[in-house]
Each structure stands twice: as C-alpha cells, then as structure tokens.
Amino acid sequence: MKHVGIVGAGIIGLATAYKLQQKYPDWQISVWEKEKDISQHQTGRNSGVIHSGIYYKTGSLKQTNCINGYRQLLNFCDENAIEYDICGKLIVATDEKELPALKKLYENGKQNGLQDLKLLDKNQIKNYEPYAEGIQAVFVPQTGIVDYVKVSRKLQEIVTKKGGKFYFNEKVLSLQNTSDKKVELISEKDLYKFDLVINCAGLYSDKLAETNINIHYKIVPFRGEYYQLKPEKSYLVKNLIYPVPNPEFPFLGVHFTRRISGKIDAGPNAVLAFGRESYHKLQVNWKELFETLTYSGFWKVARKYWKTGSYEMYRSFRKKVFVKALQKMIPEITENDIIPASSGIRAQAIDKQGNLIDDFLIVKNQNIIHIGNAPSPAATASLAIADYIVSQV
C-alpha cells in the first residue's frame, strides 16, 4: 500500500484525492490544509461559472482539460444531486474595433468542438438579454453556473468515506525527496514520510515548490473585486454577459454573472494584490509585497501592461469608473444599483522573462508533483486535471 500526501484542500487537491482513490483504492490518501476547512481561497471565491472552453488555444492543457472536465463535472453533479444550470452566456462587442476578436472567438469555439454557437446582431441580442446593448454578440449555450464549494464538499465527503484523512490547521513548510525514495513532508507540527506528495497549494504552490526544486516562475497575486446588483435590479441580467476580452491580457474583463443562488455579480476587475491573501484594497502583507516588487519578472510584465494595470487600479478606487465599464453592456445600470461584494485572488504564475503563464503548469520531481499554475478554468476542469495528475503518478 502506498501513502500519498496532498497539500491543499481546494478543488484541485480534492479532485486529485478522489481520482487517486478511484484508480488505487488500497492506497492511503492524506490531505493537508493550513486553513480550518476546505476551499477557503480560490475555489470558494470564484465566480461559479462552468466554462465552455471557447477562449482557450486548441490543443492546450486548458482547452483539452476544460472540455473533458466540463463533461465530468456535469456527470458528477448529476450523480450527486448537486444543482447547476447550463444557462448559456453572451460575449458582447460594444465597439467596431472588437468585431475581429469576437469573430476569432467564435471560430475558436467551433474549432474546439462547441456546437450551436450563434452570432447575433444588435436586435437578436435582446432576445437573450433584453437590457444588454451591443453591435454583435456570440451566444455560448454550453456555459453554466454551479456552486463549487458544494462540489468540493461532496468530493471531501466521498474521499473521507473511502478512508481518506484530512489534516486541517496544519501548514506544510517544505517537501524533500529522500535517498530511500520517500518524501519528507515537514509541517508546522511534525515531519511525515510519504511515498508520493502532490503540491496543490494554490497561492503558495511556488513557495512550497521552491523548497524542493529550482523553479522558473513566481506566483503574483491579482485581486478580483466584485459588486453585486441590488435585488430589485436583478431583472437587468438574465444569465451571463461578458465583454470581448483583450487578447493581450489574460483576464476576461468586468462582466455580469448570475449565481446559482440567483444573485447577480458584476466584476471582477484585476488589480495587483498587496499580499497573497490580501482580499481588501488596503490590506498589505509587507513581506509578500516586497517579494513581488523585487521579482524581475513582475517588472517586465508591468512594463508590458502598465496602461491596462493602471486603469484597473484606478477603477478599483472609483466606483463611477467601474460602473462606466458595466454601462457599455447595460446602459441602464447606475451607481445606486450596485453594492460591494466579495473579492477573490488569482494565483498568476509569471516566469523570469516576464511572461504571464497562461496554461496549466505541472512540474514533476521524482515522487513529488507540483501544480505550478492552475488559473481559470481550473474549477471547471478540476476532474480532468486530476486525471492528468494521476497519469503522472
């Protein structure tokens, strides 16, 4: 029997534990989490969208795992009575300059196997979202919504029933390969030995990887801030309305998302966070901010995107500017219609050359597997990503 340690109880770590148990039912699986419960960070603070795969480069890990993970996620929800809604979404062009990028997205979606995509004109948009304005849009019928914390909770439940162990409130400090082909996992409390360890530590995955191997990237945290439509204004949005994304910037822009609870989120923006868990504007972790600001890769990125980044920061502190971005798609929205909501932080890997690593990044060192970069659509793709990780075992 093998003993496997998984660091991180977000949806990737939980899905990996679940898939390992399916393939190796006699192995002992242990999950280590520094927080008091599962899914406290990226998983518990994302938008709850089931992504279709329309945005991703054909053949990339993002694209293949998103399409595969999408099917697995829906099957898992069906089998476990988890509510979801395949409601579809609109990607709306509000300016003539956006039409080539919109058409490219439409063609990319078809190439990725998405069926029944529709190119809509100005009038047809109203059939899907009566209050939305645009000159053209793509309707993506495969997009949906779900509560990923409920998915995670069910994964935890299944793993526990099959003998998996969870260790909460215990931060893992380092991982080391040993001469006897074991892995030493050193936590704040003790030292443990495993046959295999999988690092799914999310925002701190690079810090843990650095204790084991030399890596060429660093996690830089970007905070996404949300507003929420007041309940009496929720009629303005039926489902999901997205802008045409900037192809040079790996964030989708502020958009409208109906949650499975019925609430309507507006956002997120994408601003540099002053700490890996700094969920509030003025919350600063000075050590982590210093590490970001002294990383050469960050400054190379900053030089590329300083205009976009400056605007995002400006919009973060000016509600009027945030609303103006929303009004491009729904002109009727006013400042009085939205209230501050939660925020999340995206763990964005940046290499030393200043490239935003846009695909999933998985690095193996003997019997330690590091999940170095798992941005959106990682939640949608989680079960497929777990399959890929298990294949590396």
Secondary structure, DSSP 4 states (H G I P E B T S, - for coil): --EEEEE--SHHHHHHHHHHHHH-TTSEEEEE-SSSSS--STGGGS--EE--STTSPTTSHHHHHHHHHHHHHHHHHHHTT--EE---EEEEE-SGGGHHHHHHHHHHHHHTT--S-EEEEHHHHHHH-TT---SEEEEETT-EEE-HHHHHHHHHHHHHHTT-EEE-S--EEEEEE-TTS-EEEEESS-EEEESEEEE--GGGHHHHHTTTS--SEEEEEEEEEEEEE-GGGGGG-SSEEEEPPPTTSSS--SEEEE-TTS-EEEE---EE-SSTT--STT---HHHHHHHHT-HHHHHHHHHHHHHHHHHHHHHH-HHHHHHHHHTT-TT--GGGEEEEEEEEEEEEEETTS-B--S-EEEEETTEEEEEE--TTHHHHHHHHHHHHHHH-
